[in-house]
Amino acid sequence: MQANVGDRLSVHSHMVGMPDRTGEILEVRGADGTPPYIVRFDDGHESLVFPGPDWVVQHH
């Protein structure tokens, strides 16, 4: 997975009643756009993310 600052990162929830998570990549900490990423999710929460295979990058 490769991403740039400003790209969107999203994952669909696997639990009934839990919303999907989407956020903006604020910082790329890996080499050449690889994880981990600092992401600000749409609810305002910021987190260090090591995305799995079910995450999707929406390039800016």
C-alpha positions in Angstrom: 0.0 0.0 0.0 1.3 3.5 -0.9 -0.3 6.8 0.0 0.5 10.5 0.1 -0.4 13.3 2.5 -3.9 14.4 1.7 -5.1 11.0 0.4 -8.2 9.5 2.1 -8.0 6.2 3.9 -11.2 4.1 4.5 -12.3 0.7 5.9 -15.7 -0.9 5.9 -16.9 -2.0 9.3 -17.2 -5.7 10.0 -19.6 -5.3 12.9 -23.3 -4.7 12.6 -24.3 -1.2 13.7 -20.7 0.2 13.5 -20.1 2.8 10.9 -17.4 2.7 8.2 -14.2 4.7 9.1 -12.8 7.3 6.8 -10.1 9.8 7.3 -7.4 12.1 5.8 -3.8 11.1 5.8 -1.8 13.8 7.6 1.6 12.2 7.7 3.3 9.3 6.0 5.9 7.7 8.3 7.0 4.8 6.1 9.5 4.9 3.2 8.1 5.7 -0.3 4.5 6.2 0.9 4.2 3.0 2.9 2.6 2.7 6.3 2.3 3.6 9.1 0.2 6.8 8.6 -1.1 9.5 10.9 -4.8 9.8 10.0 -7.4 12.3 11.1 -10.7 10.4 11.0 -14.0 12.2 10.1 -15.0 12.2 13.8 -11.9 14.3 14.6 -9.9 11.4 16.2 -6.2 11.2 15.1 -4.4 8.0 15.2 -1.3 6.1 14.0 -2.6 3.5 11.6 -1.0 0.3 10.2 -3.7 -0.5 7.6 -4.6 -4.1 6.8 -5.6 -5.6 3.5 -9.3 -4.4 3.9 -8.3 -0.7 4.0 -8.6 1.4 0.8 -6.6 4.5 -0.2 -8.4 7.1 -2.2 -5.7 9.1 -3.9 -6.0 12.9 -3.8 
